[in-house]
Every structure is written in C-alpha cells, then in structure tokens.
C-alpha cells in the first residue's frame, strides 16, 4: 500500500511538472504575412508627338528646282492656221504661216505654307517666247507670259516608318504667251505647257527623296528605344515608380502649321507601378512596323497605392491606449480594471488581416483576481467603402497566452468594449490627408518630368479609390487614375 501511494505521488509530481512546463511554453503570436503589394498592370496609349521642321526641306527644294525650268526650241510650228475667206463673191484661202518658236520658262522664289495636312508650294513662273521668221513676213515677235504653279503635297509614312509624299500639281496662266499679228492672236501656250509639265514631273520625283532626308525614322527609333524606362512618381514615404514597357507604336496622321509638321503617334505601352526601389528598365525591343492608331492618344491609366506603414501605426495605437488608461476599463462580470500599457506591435497576418499585439499590466480594482501582466493579440480585417479613404476593422478576434497565470483577467479586459474600441478607433485611420499629400506630389512629379532624353508631361483627370488591403508590406489603399500623357524626345 505504501509503495502504491509512493508511485501515485511520483505520477502526480510528474503530471504537475508537465503541467508546469506547458504553462511556461511561449505563446505563438499570429504569423506574419510576407506578401508584397501587387498593383495591376495597365495598358495605356501615351501620346508621342513627333515634330519635323520642314525649313530644311524647303531650302533643299529651292536649291534642287532650277531657276530656268525649261528652254523652248521648236522649228516649223504653225503659227497661223489657214482660213477660208469670201471676198466679192470670190472664195480665198489664207496661207498657213509657219514659224520657229524659241524661249525660256523661268521661276521666281518659292513660297511655302502648311495648312492642315496640305503642304503648299506656290511657284511664280514667267515665260519669254519668241516667234521667229513668221511666214517669211515678220522676222521676230516676242511674247511674255506669267503663270502660278500650285503644288500641294501630302505626306504619309510607310509601314517601315519612312516618309513619302503624294503630290498634286496644278498651274494656271494669268497671262498666256501670245502675240498679235494682222489682227490675230497667236498663242504659244502649248509649247510652254509641254516644257513646264516636264519640269514639274522632275520636281514630283525629287520630293520623296528630299523627305527621306528629314531623318524622321531615325528620330522615331530613338524615341521608341528610350521609352523603355521607369518614371518616378514619388521620391519617398513611400517611393513610387511607374515602369513603361512599349508594345506598339501607332500612327494617326499629322498636321501642319507653317513649316512645322507634327506627326500624331500613340505609344501603346504596359504601365506598372512599383513601391520601393526603382525597378530595372524593361528590355528594349526593335521598332515594330507602323500600325494605325485605334484610339485617341494620350490616355494614361495608372494604379498608385496609398500606403500606411505598420511601423507608423504602432505609436498611434500606443498613444490611444495610454490616453484611454487614464480611466478604468469596465469589464462585464469583473468590474473596473486599471491598465498600464507598454509595447505595441502591428503587422499584416494571414487572411488579409492586421495583427495588433499589446503588452500591458491589468489590475482588478474590486475583486480577488488581483494583478496580471502579459501580451494579447487583436486581429481584424480592414474595410472601407468604394471611393472612400475612411477605414474600420471587421471580424475582430482576441487571442493570448491562456496558460499564463492571470490570463483570464487579461483576456477578459482585452475583450471588453473599451479596449477593442480604443484600438479600432486608433486603427480606423482616415487616409484623406496621406492621400491628398501623395496625389499633390504625384501631380507635380509628372506635370513635367525628364527621364534621360525624354520629356514626359502628364495631367491627372480622374481618380478613384478601391478597397483596402492588408499585405505583409503594409496596409494600402489602391488608387486608380486616368489622365493624359505625352512623351517627346528632348536630348540634353
């Protein structure tokens, strides 16, 4: 019997030892999430206006087109056709008068103007024509004439981005070349026309060659390759970057103003937003073939997260609890409890929840539970309404070390309305100020931004906020925006 009692005592002691070890086992707080903030990838069509100064083209054409457009030297032309006349009942036939036609067709200074899509070249033309040995009667007659040549050129781009031109050339004589002889008008228009048409055809063939000297494709290639970059939207707190990955370059025509042609291009690009360090530039791809513009260029879509760093929330919660501890917490069934708060730990945990760990000492003012010290954890899901920056927390759960002495007192106080409401109010941050400050900084950043040889100008037209999300990297509010953006090549 005595041996049995001794064995039972040993078993009881072992059980107590096991129980004591279990009570001292450390409590595992909620697991930390390590996921990063993921911002959706968007496709934007950024306006890429490319300008070409046509001054050099006009100077080259001025040099290329000779002052003397044509020389006329035609032998034995019919100057006056024969006519049948009736004189005193007698029918007579006047002789056919032959002559040699010689002369020159010259031009004056070219005048250039651009309107809409028409590049207009006006060419004043003057012809000096002589009729020599007219029917063996007259030795020489000289005629002068004037015409205006109007050349309307329309530019276009081939699939390989090389420029070409379609030319419509018309001219009208304001004073046709002619002489008056024996009461008759002798015209030399046909001879002048033939030579002038040949000169104009030569000009038409030279225009595409001169357009190729503009170097337009080279400039477009440079712009395309340099557009693979990252744009800084916010320098710090937090640093935010937008990475641009061009996918397609579209062409939507051009407009002319004087001697400047502006080609309307749309850069179809993938835009990604990154929080933290500058992301590496995407790999550059060769300039793709031209494709037609299928949307108005300039539309910029972006996502920008407004982030609350968990470390920044910890002192907010701690200050709120310290202020609240100035008066006792009323705990149902336990009466008033005095609390003294210490460290606060805040981070993201599993299931899109936020974990708040609070270390404190609780003292029951009326009862036998006395005093307890330890750490409890509150977890909850951040919620907000669409397009609202005010947040609250749902599904609040309280956990703690239930094996610690006095755990009942700690958990009872943590579950009291005053405790949860204080933490909830502290975490129910109004993002309005952070949001406004970030949007002001981003608007300034992209209003006029240089990235290497690129000048990026953008405006933000409309912004909407989405649903709050808790990630390991921080508590963030997704912001979706639309605006207009243009990129131009501007070497330093």
KAJO-V42256 format. One line per field, one symbol per residue. psi: psi as a letter, one per 20 degrees, with the letter a starting at -180 (. if undefined). Layout:
psi->???
//
This chain:
psi->ghhgggghgggghgghggghhhhipqporqqpqjqrpppqpqpqnppmppqpojghghgghhhhoqgohqppnpqkqogoqqqpqooljppqpqqppqrppqaqorqaqqpqqpodjpopppoppppoppoqlokjgpgpppqqrqqppoooppqrprhjjpqrqppopqqpphoqprqppljqooqkggghgghhhghhhgghhhghhhhhihkggghhgggghiinrppohpgrlrppqoppnqhqpqpkarqpocjppopoqpooqppqpppbqpqqqqppqqprqpqqpjrpqipppqpppopophhhhghggghghgghiiqqpoppiibpppqoqcqppprqaqkkqppoppprpppphnajhcqqpapqppqrppqrqpkqjpqrprlpqpraniiqpjhggghghhiqhgghhggghhimqoiggggggghgggghhigoppncjppppqqpgqpqqbpqporhhrpqopppqqapqqpqonq.
//
